[in-house]
Amino acid sequence: MKTYLLPILVVSVALCACEKKEPTVIDKPTPATSNFETSRLGHAIDAYQNAPTAENVADVDRAFAELDQEIAELKQQASTQTGAPAKTARTKEDNLRAYRAKEEARFLETKARAKAQDLKADAKGVGQSLKEAGETTGEALKDAGNTVKEGFEKAADTVKDAMP
């Protein structure tokens, strides 16, 4: 009986940890500087939110890499130019960095939600398996009890028959 207590305890704790709490949601940010890279990243994260697949994760990673490359190019421009062009490049770079940070937070939140859903589904599956195992064990114990009862009844009948 003790061997069933640990799995039941683990599932109970997991289900308690999964109680419904409405977490705050990170809204989709609007870039101060819009370009192809910011648009691509936003769409890639939206696609992942709708379908959290490995392919969509790879697409988001590529979009982050493209945005990082754009940021690096702007940093290079700011360091090689002077005056208004340098200031414009620095401003765009800062805007893209801020946008990237917000989108990264949104993506991480989305990944965490997807993982939580997977864990919740796994916990339900474990709970169902434990329920089925408990039912099977209960049936086996009932059958064993009936067998023992029948054995005692036969033994009692044998003793009665042997008595004068």
Backbone torsions as a table, in degrees:
resi	resn	phi	psi	omega
1	MET	NA	-34.1	-178.5
2	LYS	-64.7	-28.1	-178.2
3	THR	-67.0	-22.5	179.1
4	TYR	-87.9	-15.9	-177.6
5	LEU	-68.7	-41.4	-178.1
6	LEU	-62.8	-49.7	177.9
7	PRO	-61.4	-38.3	179.3
8	ILE	-65.0	-41.4	178.2
9	LEU	-63.0	-43.7	-179.5
10	VAL	-62.5	-44.7	179.9
11	VAL	-66.3	-39.7	179.0
12	SER	-60.9	-45.0	178.9
13	VAL	-64.3	-42.0	-180.0
14	ALA	-63.6	-42.0	-179.9
15	LEU	-68.7	-36.0	176.0
16	CYS	-65.2	-38.3	179.9
17	ALA	-68.9	-22.5	-178.1
18	CYS	-95.3	15.6	-179.1
19	GLU	-59.5	152.4	-173.6
20	LYS	-71.1	114.2	172.4
21	LYS	-129.2	135.2	180.0
22	GLU	-89.3	101.4	179.8
23	PRO	-74.1	160.4	176.7
24	THR	-69.7	147.0	-178.1
25	VAL	-110.3	133.1	176.8
26	ILE	-83.8	119.5	-178.8
27	ASP	-74.0	156.7	177.5
28	LYS	-66.8	123.6	-179.0
29	PRO	-77.4	157.1	174.9
30	THR	-108.1	122.8	-177.1
31	PRO	-71.6	140.1	174.9
32	ALA	-70.6	-30.4	175.4
33	THR	-119.8	111.7	-179.5
34	SER	-95.7	137.7	174.7
35	ASN	-154.7	-174.9	-178.6
36	PHE	-58.6	-42.1	-176.0
37	GLU	-66.3	-41.6	179.5
38	THR	-67.6	-39.2	178.4
39	SER	-63.6	-45.5	-179.4
40	ARG	-61.9	-43.8	-179.4
41	LEU	-64.3	-45.3	179.0
42	GLY	-59.4	-43.9	179.4
43	HIS	-67.2	-36.9	179.9
44	ALA	-65.3	-41.7	179.5
45	ILE	-69.1	-38.8	175.9
46	ASP	-59.1	-43.1	179.7
47	ALA	-63.0	-40.7	178.7
48	TYR	-65.3	-38.4	178.2
49	GLN	-61.3	-38.4	-179.4
50	ASN	-76.0	-31.7	-179.3
51	ALA	-147.4	92.5	-177.4
52	PRO	-75.1	78.4	-179.4
53	THR	-108.5	164.8	177.3
54	ALA	-63.4	-35.9	179.0
55	GLU	-63.2	-41.4	179.2
56	ASN	-70.6	-31.7	174.3
57	VAL	-63.1	-44.0	179.1
58	ALA	-62.8	-38.4	178.5
59	ASP	-64.8	-41.8	177.3
60	VAL	-63.7	-42.4	179.0
61	ASP	-60.7	-41.2	177.7
62	ARG	-64.4	-40.5	179.7
63	ALA	-65.6	-38.8	175.3
64	PHE	-63.1	-42.0	180.0
65	ALA	-63.2	-40.9	178.4
66	GLU	-64.6	-41.0	178.0
67	LEU	-66.5	-40.2	176.9
68	ASP	-60.6	-38.5	178.4
69	GLN	-65.2	-41.2	177.8
70	GLU	-63.2	-40.9	178.2
71	ILE	-63.4	-42.4	178.8
72	ALA	-63.6	-39.3	178.1
73	GLU	-64.5	-41.2	178.1
74	LEU	-66.1	-37.3	177.3
75	LYS	-63.4	-42.0	177.9
76	GLN	-63.2	-44.3	178.4
77	GLN	-60.4	-43.7	-178.4
78	ALA	-64.1	-32.6	-178.2
79	SER	-81.0	-21.8	-178.2
80	THR	-99.8	-12.3	-178.8
81	GLN	-109.5	168.6	178.0
82	THR	-132.3	165.8	174.5
83	GLY	70.9	-144.6	-175.7
84	ALA	-61.1	-41.9	179.1
85	PRO	-61.6	-38.4	178.7
86	ALA	-66.5	-41.8	179.9
87	LYS	-64.2	-42.6	178.6
88	THR	-62.1	-43.6	179.5
89	ALA	-63.7	-42.4	178.7
90	ARG	-64.3	-40.6	179.3
91	THR	-63.3	-46.2	178.0
92	LYS	-62.0	-43.1	179.0
93	GLU	-59.6	-47.5	179.7
94	ASP	-61.7	-42.3	178.8
95	ASN	-62.7	-42.4	-179.6
96	LEU	-68.9	-37.0	176.8
97	ARG	-62.9	-44.1	179.6
98	ALA	-63.4	-43.2	178.5
99	TYR	-63.0	-43.5	-179.8
100	ARG	-59.4	-44.2	-179.3
101	ALA	-61.8	-42.2	179.4
102	LYS	-66.7	-41.3	179.3
103	GLU	-68.9	-34.8	177.5
104	GLU	-64.1	-41.6	177.3
105	ALA	-62.4	-42.2	179.5
106	ARG	-64.6	-41.2	179.8
107	PHE	-66.3	-43.1	179.5
108	LEU	-63.7	-39.4	177.0
109	GLU	-63.0	-43.1	-179.9
110	THR	-63.6	-42.4	177.5
111	LYS	-62.9	-40.9	179.5
112	ALA	-63.9	-41.1	178.3
113	ARG	-63.5	-41.7	179.3
114	ALA	-63.6	-42.2	179.3
115	LYS	-65.4	-40.4	178.3
116	ALA	-62.2	-40.3	177.5
117	GLN	-62.7	-42.3	178.3
118	ASP	-62.4	-44.1	-179.9
119	LEU	-64.7	-38.9	179.2
120	LYS	-63.5	-43.7	178.5
121	ALA	-64.0	-40.7	177.9
122	ASP	-63.1	-42.2	-179.7
123	ALA	-63.1	-40.3	177.6
124	LYS	-63.3	-40.3	178.8
125	GLY	-63.8	-40.9	178.1
126	VAL	-65.7	-42.3	178.7
127	GLY	-60.0	-43.5	178.7
128	GLN	-64.0	-41.1	178.7
129	SER	-63.7	-40.7	178.3
130	LEU	-66.3	-38.5	178.4
131	LYS	-61.5	-46.6	-179.9
132	GLU	-63.9	-40.0	178.3
133	ALA	-64.8	-39.7	177.6
134	GLY	-63.9	-41.7	178.5
135	GLU	-64.5	-42.8	179.1
136	THR	-64.3	-42.8	178.8
137	THR	-64.0	-41.8	178.7
138	GLY	-60.9	-43.1	178.8
139	GLU	-64.5	-40.2	179.9
140	ALA	-65.8	-41.1	178.2
141	LEU	-65.5	-38.3	178.4
142	LYS	-63.5	-45.2	178.2
143	ASP	-61.9	-42.5	178.9
144	ALA	-64.0	-40.8	178.2
145	GLY	-62.4	-42.0	178.1
146	ASN	-64.0	-39.2	179.1
147	THR	-64.1	-43.7	179.1
148	VAL	-64.9	-41.9	179.2
149	LYS	-59.8	-46.5	179.5
150	GLU	-62.4	-38.1	178.4
151	GLY	-64.2	-42.0	178.1
152	PHE	-66.4	-39.6	179.2
153	GLU	-63.7	-40.6	178.2
154	LYS	-66.3	-41.5	179.3
155	ALA	-64.3	-41.3	179.3
156	ALA	-64.7	-41.7	178.4
157	ASP	-63.6	-39.1	178.6
158	THR	-64.1	-43.3	179.3
159	VAL	-65.3	-41.8	179.5
160	LYS	-61.5	-42.8	-179.3
161	ASP	-66.5	-30.8	-177.2
162	ALA	-79.6	-19.3	-177.7
163	MET	-79.1	143.6	-179.2
164	PRO	-73.4	NA	NA
